[in-house]
């Protein structure tokens, strides 16, 4: 996605915007993400909002051992 949009991805929570649609990738494992999202919506008023949440790909529970 970084190559397609020519924008570097530095953290799990980030956005991409195209033609009035704001695509939000939300990091559920970062406690600051909710505040980040709140500030984002105060600054941006998109026509449409797509909100993406995905669990970690890396194993992180008892079954991972």
Secondary structure as a PSIPRED ss2 file (coil, helix, strand):
# PSIPRED VFORMAT (PSIPRED V4.0)

   1 X C   1.000  0.000  0.000
   2 X H   0.000  1.000  0.000
   3 X H   0.000  1.000  0.000
   4 X H   0.000  1.000  0.000
   5 X H   0.000  1.000  0.000
   6 X C   1.000  0.000  0.000
   7 X C   1.000  0.000  0.000
   8 X C   1.000  0.000  0.000
   9 X C   1.000  0.000  0.000
  10 X C   1.000  0.000  0.000
  11 X C   1.000  0.000  0.000
  12 X C   1.000  0.000  0.000
  13 X C   1.000  0.000  0.000
  14 X E   0.000  0.000  1.000
  15 X E   0.000  0.000  1.000
  16 X E   0.000  0.000  1.000
  17 X E   0.000  0.000  1.000
  18 X E   0.000  0.000  1.000
  19 X C   1.000  0.000  0.000
  20 X C   1.000  0.000  0.000
  21 X E   0.000  0.000  1.000
  22 X E   0.000  0.000  1.000
  23 X E   0.000  0.000  1.000
  24 X E   0.000  0.000  1.000
  25 X E   0.000  0.000  1.000
  26 X E   0.000  0.000  1.000
  27 X C   1.000  0.000  0.000
  28 X C   1.000  0.000  0.000
  29 X C   1.000  0.000  0.000
  30 X C   1.000  0.000  0.000
  31 X C   1.000  0.000  0.000
  32 X C   1.000  0.000  0.000
  33 X H   0.000  1.000  0.000
  34 X H   0.000  1.000  0.000
  35 X H   0.000  1.000  0.000
  36 X H   0.000  1.000  0.000
  37 X H   0.000  1.000  0.000
  38 X H   0.000  1.000  0.000
  39 X H   0.000  1.000  0.000
  40 X H   0.000  1.000  0.000
  41 X H   0.000  1.000  0.000
  42 X H   0.000  1.000  0.000
  43 X H   0.000  1.000  0.000
  44 X C   1.000  0.000  0.000
  45 X C   1.000  0.000  0.000
  46 X C   1.000  0.000  0.000
  47 X C   1.000  0.000  0.000
  48 X E   0.000  0.000  1.000
  49 X E   0.000  0.000  1.000
  50 X E   0.000  0.000  1.000
  51 X E   0.000  0.000  1.000
  52 X E   0.000  0.000  1.000
  53 X E   0.000  0.000  1.000
  54 X C   1.000  0.000  0.000
  55 X C   1.000  0.000  0.000
  56 X C   1.000  0.000  0.000
  57 X C   1.000  0.000  0.000
  58 X C   1.000  0.000  0.000
  59 X C   1.000  0.000  0.000
  60 X C   1.000  0.000  0.000
  61 X C   1.000  0.000  0.000
  62 X H   0.000  1.000  0.000
  63 X H   0.000  1.000  0.000
  64 X H   0.000  1.000  0.000
  65 X C   1.000  0.000  0.000
